Amino acid sequence: MKPNDLREQERVIVPSLRFSMKSAADSSKQAAWPELPLAAWQETYATLHMWTQIVGKVRLVLTPLVNHWWEVPFYVSARGLTTSAIPYRDGIFEVEFDFIDHKLTIETSWGSSKTLPLQPQTVADFYANFMSALRSLGIEVKIWTMPCEVPNPVRFERDKQHSSYDPEYAHRLWQILILSDTVFKEFRSRFIGKDSPVHFFWGSFDLCVTRFSGRRAPERPAADPITREAYSHEVISAGFWPGGGDVQGAAFYVYAAPEPPGFAEQKVQPAAAFYHPQMKEFLLMYDDVRQSASPREALLSFLQSTYDAGASLAHWDRKELERL
């Protein structure tokens, strides 16, 4: 074949191939950001929330305090959510919720491990089984068994109400956390000031990342020790939350603490984003991101525009805090 013939064939084949790849990407967009209707998995959500609190409280008891409670969250992993290393005596152990094979794994630095199935079971049974598994590995720990940050809490050992586990929706949640974690980390990379890791707080059941101005915040009146530690400095925090209460669906959020005057009235992107006056946060519903032409771009525009609004109104030293 002559060179001219090759170039002519390339002009036909390459654009066609690119169109085919683009079409495939467009058709897979909805599958990549799966549906997560709150009503369809409400019971699994409530049960899984309690299970994560049980595991999280073990980490809280055994891990030294880090500023703003950064020692307590989980992290998105290649199989689900992990505690990362938890110190115990002269070693460490790690607990992971595996949302592929639907099991809870406990791995230790002394070579022993334990696996528990993630399946429909009461919170009371999960608590008993998990604590028994820890003891079988030589890990003795006592936790406060009252759930945090939920209405009408019931102690773990008495909770026989929550017992649902739908593996499909647990897997979907994890897929969304992976995608959100990736975008949050891209957003985080633009900031060179003090910034939290991207982490999953089991108390509020949300994935978040927080930027700091570097200035101390006024102490909140009548704040409890947890709140005083969390909001000791000025922050703008962003996250993903599966929803609940007045928010009937999964949503991305951004708030500033303390909130500067005029923040609620700012115009942010994309157009579907709005300010929730009761929660005092900007919200962008997950479905609006999922159904957009580019979920990544929609989410990044939300994170950036809300940060821009908060940081400018609060007079952050942006030249010193942002990557130029």
N, C-alpha and C positions, 0 to 999 in steps of 0.2 A: 504494500500500500504506500502511495506517495505521501510525503509530508503534508502537502496541501489537503489531501483526503483525510489525514488524521486530524488536522485542525478543524476541518468541516464537521467531522464526526463528533469531536469534542464539543463544538458549539451546540450540537443537538442533544447529546447525551447528558452533559454536565447540568445544564439548566433543568432538564427533565428529572435527573436524580435529586437535585436540590428541592424541586417541587414535591417529589415523592416523600423526601425526608421531612419537609415542612408539614405535609399533610398528615404523616404519621405522628409527628409531634403534636399537632393540633388535636387529632383524634384521641391521643392518650392523655391530654391535659386534664380532663375530668377524672380519669382514673388515678392520676398522680396526686391530686388533691381530693380525697374521697369525701363523700357526703357524711355528715355526722349530726343527723337530726336529734335534738335533745330528747324528744319524746320516745324515740326508738330505743334508747340505751340508758334512760334515766336511772333505772334500778342497778344496772351494771356499774354506772358511774358512781352512785352512792356507795355501793359495796367496795369497789376498787379504791375509792377515796379513803375509806376506813382501813383497808389493808395497807395502803401506803403509809398511813399515819402510824400504824403499829411498827412497821419496819423503820420509819423515819425517827420515831421516838427512841429506838435502840441506838441509832447513830447519834442522836442528840445527847443521850446520857454518857456515851463513851468517848465523844470527840471534844477536844478543848474548844472553848469559845473563840470564834473568829469574828472580826468586826461585822456588824449588821446581820449576824446569824448566818454567815456564809458557810459555816460548818455543817449545817443541817440539810441542805437540799440534795436532790438526786440529779443525775445527769443523763442525757439521752445517750444510749449505747447502740451498738450494732444489732442488738437483739431486743432492746426494750428500755428500761430505766435501771440505772445502777446507783448504789450508794457511793461508789468508789471505796477506797481503802478506809476501814474503820480500825483504829488502834485497839488492841486488847492485850494487856500484859506485855510480853516481849515480842508479839507478832501483830498481824493484821488479819482481818477478814473482810469479805465483800459480799453484799447481797444484791441480786439482780432479778427484776421482774422480766421474764422472757416472754415476749408477746408473739414469738414465732412458734415455739413448741409449747407455749402456755404452761410454764412451770416457774417456780421460784427456786433459785439456786443460791446456796451459801458456800463460798469457797474460802479456805483458810490458808495462811502462809505455812502452817505446820502439816499440810498435805492432806487433810481430811476435808470432806465436803458432804453436803446434804441437798437433796432435791425434793421439793414438794409440788404437787400438781396445782395449777390454777384452774379451778373448776367451781361450779356452784357449791357454795358452803357458807354457813353463817359466819359473821365476823367473830363470834365467840369461838367457833371451831378453828378458824384461821389463826386466831390469837393463841389458842392452846397448842395447836400443831407447830406453829412457828417457834414459840418459846421452848417447846419440847425439843425441837430440832437444834436450837442453839445449845441447850443443855447437853445434848448428845455429843456435841462437838467440844464440850468443855467450856462453853461461854456462859457465864452466870451474869445476868443483868436484870434489874428491876426497873420498870418504866411506870410513869403515871398513866393510867389506863383511861382517862377521860379524853375524848376527842377534842380537838381545837378547831376554832373558826367555822363551826357548823351550828345551826339552830337545833335546839332540843337534843343535846348530846346524850348518848347512852354509853356507859362504860363498855369497853371492848368485850370483857368476859361475860357481859350480860346481853350483848346485842345479838338477838336471834331474828331480828327483823330484816336486816340486810343480808341477802344470801345469793344474789344473782351474779352470774358471770357469763357474758356472751363473748366468746373468743373473737368473733368477727369485728365487733365494735371496739374491743380492746386493741386489736390489731390496727384498725382504722385510726384510733387515737394516736397510737405510736407513729404511724405513717405521717400524720399531721405534725407531730412533735419533731420528727426528723426534718421535714421541709421547713418548719418554722425555725428550728435551731440553726439550720444552714443560713437562712436569710438574716436572722438576728446576729449571727457571727459576722456576716458581711457588713452589716450596719455597725457593729461594735468596732470593726477594724478602722473605721473613719475617725475614731476618737482616741486621743493620746493622753487624756486626763485619767483620773481614777474612774474605773469602770468595773462593774461586777462581771463574773463569769456569766455565761448563759446557763441558767440552772432552773430546776423544777422544784418549787416549794410545795411539799405535800400537805401543809396546813391549808392553804388556799387552793391547792390543786391547779397551779398555773406555771407555765414556763415563762421566764422573764429575764430581762437584762436591764441594768440600771447605770446611768451616768451621773457623775457627781461634779458639782461646780468647784469643789475644794473649800467652800465656806461652811462654817457651822450654821445649822438652822436654829431658829428660836425654839426653845423647848415648848412642847405642846402642853397646854393646861391639863392637869389630871391624867397625863399619859401613864400607862403602865410600863414596867421595865422593858417589856418586849418592844413596845412602840418607841420608847425613848432610844433604844439601841438601834432599831431599824431606821429611824429618821433623825439621827443626830446631826446629819449634814444635808445640805440642799441636794435634791435629786430630781431627775426626770427619768421615769421608769416606763418600760414598754413590755408587753407580754401577750401571751395567748391563754385564753380561759375557755373551758367548755360551756360556760353559761350557767344560769340559775337565777332564781328570784325574778326580778323585773326583766332580766335579759334572757329571753327564751330562745337561746341558740348560742353556738360558739362564737367568740368574738376576739379580735385583737384590741388591745387597749393601750393608752398612753396617759399618764398623769404627771403633774409636777407637784412636788412637796418641798416647801410651801408653795401654794399656787399663786403666781403673780397676778396682780389686777389686770383684767382684760383678757386673760387666757381663754376663758370660755367663749368669747366672741370672735376668736381668730378663725380665719378661713384656712382650712387645711385640705390636703389631698389624700385620696381621690374624692370625688364629689359625694360618694356614698357615706363618707365618714361624718360623724356627728358628735356633739358634746352631750353627755348624760348628766343632767343637773343634780340628780340624787347621788350618783356614784362619784361625781366630780372627776370624770375621765372622758377623754375622747375615745369613741368606739368605732371600729370598722368590723362589721359582721363578717364572720368567716365565709359565709356563702357568697358575699359580694367579692371577696378575694378569689375564691375557688372558681367562680364563674366569669372572672375577668379575662381579657385577652391574654394578659401576662400576670399571673398571680404574684410572681416575684416582684415585678415592677410596681404593681399596685401596693403590695405590702411595704416595699422600700419607700415609696412616696409618702405613705402614711407615717412611717417611723420618722423620716427626715423632716417632713413639714410640721409635724407636731413638736418635734425637738426644736426646730428653728423658732417656732412661735414661743415656746417656753423659755428657751435660753436667751432670746433677744429681750423679751419682756422682763426677765429677771436679771438682766445685765451681767450675764456670765462673760468671763474673759475668753471669748471664743477663739481669738488668735492663738492663745496659749494652750487651748484644750483640743483643738481639731487639727486633723491632718490636712495640710494644704495641698 
